[in-house]
């Protein structure tokens, strides 16, 4: 591609991904206002977040698969359109039902944006250019959590609906940009769609969200034995077996079993799951700071900014480093840095300076773990018929890891009596949980072997 067109294309992908990521961060400040206006109970309010997460995972798998079948351009446009439709429903909502539908549509559309964007990078950029491009997209998540609360504070001065109305003109620009800049090539003779596999996956993900939300942190053992949680876990295990059997027989499966014949893909998924679980537990850092440093919740959130800024800066740097160091180097040291920050949270007496240093170290580490390297590996190991689907799978695995990590920290903290001691016990658990991803990262291919594999375009996985 010409350099100018590449720059505009990356800008298009960046803004689209940022728009989807912002709506995870921007809704936080609006929740109390929405709760008061609609008279929503606290548990019902949580489903404004849960519906987004659930349908984002479903969208990541379904829309990614469709992007492989029909090309990334129509699916990127459809994803942006669905996201905009959900935003419009939130703006005009007069009932909680419309709110839930709007968040579900937003999440579903957002789920398709990043896999389609990554597939474009794999199809249009040479291996030497992919790391930099993926690193730029990796900035999005840190930037969203920096900009989101700020935009929330600004728009809430007028009306909470503006938080979502601003998506509409951006979506129009993105759609026209996608029509002009994005490729539309897909399979010319698509095979029958894997309806059974998709249905089983939707039931599994819905059961997972319901089970996690049914965990009572104050009485974890009894809740695990309940129908909602224990029964849900049993159902998921049974459905996994059914799903794997269906995928092995499907002509064009949602998740191609042959993908896992690549040890690089299998290891990348394992690293993503473990690292995301650790990151999911980190959402409790503000609560730890409130107790340990005796500060307000608002000030505890501000103390997270150095770590978020560090992650935002580190993401594109790591992307550029891939060609020089390989992915293994970045993933191993990213995990080491993450574990150093966890060690501080678990064992060191907290003060402001120590926390800021630990959060910066952890932020840099997390940028190496969930940014460009894993996405780069999957692009190198898959062909054009699986690029987007593999990226969607990685997105879902990361989301599940974050959900389980957050649930683990909440459960351990309460079981240990809460307070600083309870949180430190939970972070010890996360530190142990971080060991398998580190050991797995060490076994990845070396820089030389990895570059050898990416000197020629990847072939389709069958």
N, C-alpha and C positions, 0 to 999 in steps of 0.2 A: 504494500500500500504506500501511497505517497505520504511523506511525513506530515503534511498539513492535514490530510484526511484522517490520518491516524490520531493526531492530536484532538481533532474535533470528535472523533469516535470515542476516544477515552473520556473526553469531557461529558459526552452524552451518557455513557455507562456510569460514570462517577456520580452525576447528578441524580440519575434514576435510582441507584443503589442508596445514595444518601437520603433521598425522599422516603424510601421504605424504612431505613434504619431510624430516621428521626421520629417516626410515629411510635417507636418503642420507648423513646426517651421523653418525648414531648407531652405525652398524655399524663405523666405523673403529677405535674402541678395542677392539671385540670380536674383530677379525680375528686377532690373535696367539693369543688364547685358543682360538678355534675351530680355528685351524691346528694347535695342539698336541693338542687333544682328538681330532680326526679324522685327524691325520697327513696333512694336505693339503700338496702341493707349492706353491711360490710362484706359479707360472703358473696352477695350478688355482684357487688362492685368488683371483686376480684376477677369475675368472669369477663369483664371488659379487657383484662389482660390475657386471660386464659383462652378466650375465643381467638384472639389475634395469634397467639402462639400455636394453638392447635391447627388453625387453617393455614398458617404460614408453613407448617411442616407438610400438610397435605398438598398445598400449592407447590412447594419445592419439589416434591416427587412427581406430581401429575404434570405440571407445566414444564418441568425440565424434560420429562419424557417426550412431551409433545414438541418441544424445541428440537430434539434430535430427529423427530419424524418429519416435521414440517419446516424446519429452519428456525433460527433464533429470532429473526425480525418479526414475524407475525405473533410469536409468543411473547416477545418483549412488549410489543404494542398492546396485546391483550392483557398482559399483567399490569401495565400502567393504567389501562382503561378500567380494569376491575378495581384497582387501588383508588382511582379517582371517583368511581361510582360509590365505593364505600365511604370515602371522605364526604361526598355530597349527602349521603344518607345521614351521616353524623351531624352535618350542618342543619338539616331540616327536621331532624328527629323530634318527635313529640311524645314518644313513649320509649320505655326501656327495650322493648322488642326491636324497634328500629335501631336503637343504639347497638344492640348485640349483632344484628344483621350487618350493620355498617362496619363494625370491627372485624367480623368474620370475612367480609369481602375485602377489606383492607389487607388483612393477614394473608388471604389466599393470593391476592395479586402480588403482594410483597414477596411471597415465597418464590415466584417465578422470575423475579427481576435479576437476582444475582447469578443463578445457574445459566440463564440466557446470556448474561454479560460475560461470564467466564468462558462459555462456549464460543462466543465471538472472538475472544482473545486467543483461544486455542486454534481457531480456524484461520484467523487473519494475521497473526503475528508469528514470527519465527521464534523457536525456543529461546534464543538469546534475548529476545525482547519481552518475553512473557513475565518474567520475574518482576521487572520494573512496573509493568502494567498492573499486575495483581497486587503489588505493594501499594500502588496508588489507590486501588479500590479498597485495600485493607485499612487505609486511613479513615474510611467512612465511619467505622464503628466508634472509634475514639472521638472523632469530630461530632458525631451525632450526640454523644453524651456530654460534650462540651456546649454545643450550640442549643440542644434541645431545651434544657431548663431555662436558658436565657430567653429564647424565643417564647417559651411558655409564659415567663414573667411579663414580657412585653405585650403579647396578645391578650392575656387575661385582664389587662387594664381596660380592655374594651368589651370583649365577650369571648367565652371559651370556644365558640364556634369558629373563630378566626384561626385557631390552631389547625383546623382541617380545611377551611376554605382556601387557605394559601396553597394547598396542593393542586387545586384545579387549574389555574393558569400554567403552573409548572408542568403538569401532565400534558396539556395541549402542546407546549413547546417540545416536550420529549417525544411525543407521538410523531410530530412532523419531522423532527430530527432523525428518528428511527427510520422513517420511510425513505429518507434521502441517503442515510449513511450506513445502515446496517445491511448485512448480507441476508438473503432469504432462502438460500439453498437448503434443501432437506432431502429426505428419502423420496424417490419418485414413485416407488411402489410400496407404500407402507403395509406391513403385515397386520393381521387382526389385533386390535387393541386388547391389552391384558385387563379386562374388566374385573375378573375374579380377584386377581392380585391386588388391584387398586382398592376394591371393596374391603378386602381383608386388612390392608394397610390402614385404611380409614378407621375401621373398628378398633384396631390395635392402638393407634395413636389417641383416639378418643378415650379408650379405656385407660391408657397411661395417664392422661391429664386428669381424669376423674379420680383415679387411684391416688395419685400424688396429692391432690387437693383434699382427699379424705383422711390423710395422715394427721392424727392428733398428737402434736409434739409433746403435750403434757402427759399423754398416756399412749406412747408409741406401740408398745407390745399388744395391747388390746385392739388398737386400731389396725395393726397389721393382720390380726386374726379376724377382722370384720369382713363382711361380704364385699363391701365397696373396695377395700384395699387388698386384702388377701385373696378374695375371689377374683378381683381384677388382675392381680399378678398371675394367678393360675390360668386365667383365660388368655392372657398375653402369651404365656409359655406355650399353651396348646395351639394358639393361632400362628405362632412362629413356625411350628412344625408344618402346619397346613400351608402356610404361605410359601415356605421353602419348596414344598412338594409341587405347588402350583407353578412357581417360577421356573422350576427345572423342566416343566412340560410346556410352558407357554412359548408360542412362536416369537413373540417380541415382549419379553417380560419387563415389568416396571423396574425391577432390580435384577440385572442379569447375573445369575450365579457364577458365570465364567469370569466376571470381574475379579472374584476373590481367588482365582488361580494366580493372580499377580500378588506376590508377597508384599510388594511396595504398597499396593492399594489396601490390602488387609492390615498392614502395620499402620498406615496413615489413618485409617478409620479408628483403630485402637488408640492411637495417640490423640486423635481429635476427641474421642469420648472421654478419656481420662483427664486431659487438660481442660476440657470444657466443664467437667464436674468440679474441678478445683476452682475454676473461675466462677461457676455458679455459687459456690459457697462464699465467695468474696462479697456478695451483695450484703452480707451481714457486717461488713467492716464499719459502716456508720454507727450501727447499734453498739459495737464494741467500743468505739471512740466515745460515744455519749457516756458510757459507764466508766471507762478507764480514765478519761481525761476530764470528766464532769463538764461537758460542753453541750450546747444546744444541738438538736438535730440539724438545723440549718448550717451551723458552723462545721459539723461533722461532714456534711456533704461537700463543703468548700475544701476540706482537707483532702478530698479525693482528687481534686483537680491536678496536682502535680503528677500523679500516676497516670491519669488519663492523657495529659499533654505528652508525657514521655512515650506512651503507647502510640499516640497519633504521629509523633515524629519518627519513631522507630520503625513503623510499618513500611513506609516506602524505602527506608534505608536497607532493611532486611531484603526487600524485593530486589534492589540493585545488587546486593551481595551474593545472590544465588549463583550467578554465573562465575563468581570468583571462588566461592567457598563450597558450593553445593548445598543441598537442603539439610543433610544430616548435621553438619556443623551448627547451623542456625537452630535447628530443633533441639539438639542436645543442650546447647548453651541457653536457649530460651527456657527449657525445663529446669536447668540448674538455677537460673535467676529467679524463676517462680518459686522454687523450693527454698531459696534463701529468704525471700520475703515471708513465706509461710513459717519458717523457723522463727523469725523475729516476732510475728504475731502470736506464735504459740508459747514461746519461752522467755522473751525479753520483756522487762518492765517497760510499759509504754510511756513515752512522752512525745511532744509534738515533733521534735527533730528526728527522733528514731522512726516515727511512723512515716513521715514524709520521705525519708531516705528509702525505707522498705517499700513504700508504694511506688516510688520511681523505679526501683529495681524490679519489682513485680510487674509494673506496666510495660517495661522494656521486654521482659521475658514473655509476657502474654502476647505481645505483638509478633514475636517470633513463632509462637505456637499456633495461633489461629489465623494468621495473615497469609502471606504469599506461599510459604514453603509447601504446605500440605496441598493447596490448590494446584501448585505447579506440578507436584508429583502426579496427581490424578490426570492432569492434562497430558503429561508425558506418557502415561500408561494406558490411555484409552484412545480409541479411534473416533471418527466423526459421528458414528452412530450411537456413541455412549457418552460423549463429552458432557453434555448438560445433565444427563441422568446421574452420572457419577458425582458431579458437583452438588446436585440436589440431595443425593444420599449423604454426602458429607455434612451438608447443612442440617439435615434432620438428626444425624448422629450427634452433632455438636449441641443442638437444642435439647435433646434427651439428656445428654451429659449435664448440661447446666441445670435442668430441672431437678435431676436426682441429686446433684451436688448441693443445691440449695435446701432440698428436703433433708439431706443428711446432716447438714450443719444445724438446722433448726431443731431436729430431733435430738442430736447429741447435746446441744446447748441446754435444752430444757431438762434432759435426763440427768445432767450434772448439776442441776440446781440453778442454772442461769448465771448471770453476773459475769465478771471477768474470767473466773475459773471455768465456767461452762463454755464460753467462747474459745478459750485457749485449748480446752479439750477437743473441741470441734476442729480447730485448726491443726492440732496434732493428727487427727484423723485424715484431714486433707493432705497433710505432709506425707503420710503413709500412702495415700491414694495416688500421689504424684510419682511414686517410685516406678510402677510398671510402665507408664509412658516414657520415662527416661530410659529405662532398660530397652524398651522397644525401639526408641529413636537411635540408640547406639548401633542397632543391627541393620539399619537402613543401608542402602548402597552408598559407596564412597562417591566423592565428586567425580572421579575419572569414569567409573561405571555409569553413573547417572548421565553425564554429558555424552557418553558414547551412545546411550539409548535414545537421546534426543537430537542426534545429528541428522536423523531422517524423520519425516513425518510419521506419526504413529498410525498403525493399521487398525482397522475396525476389529473390535473384540467380538468373537462369535461364540 
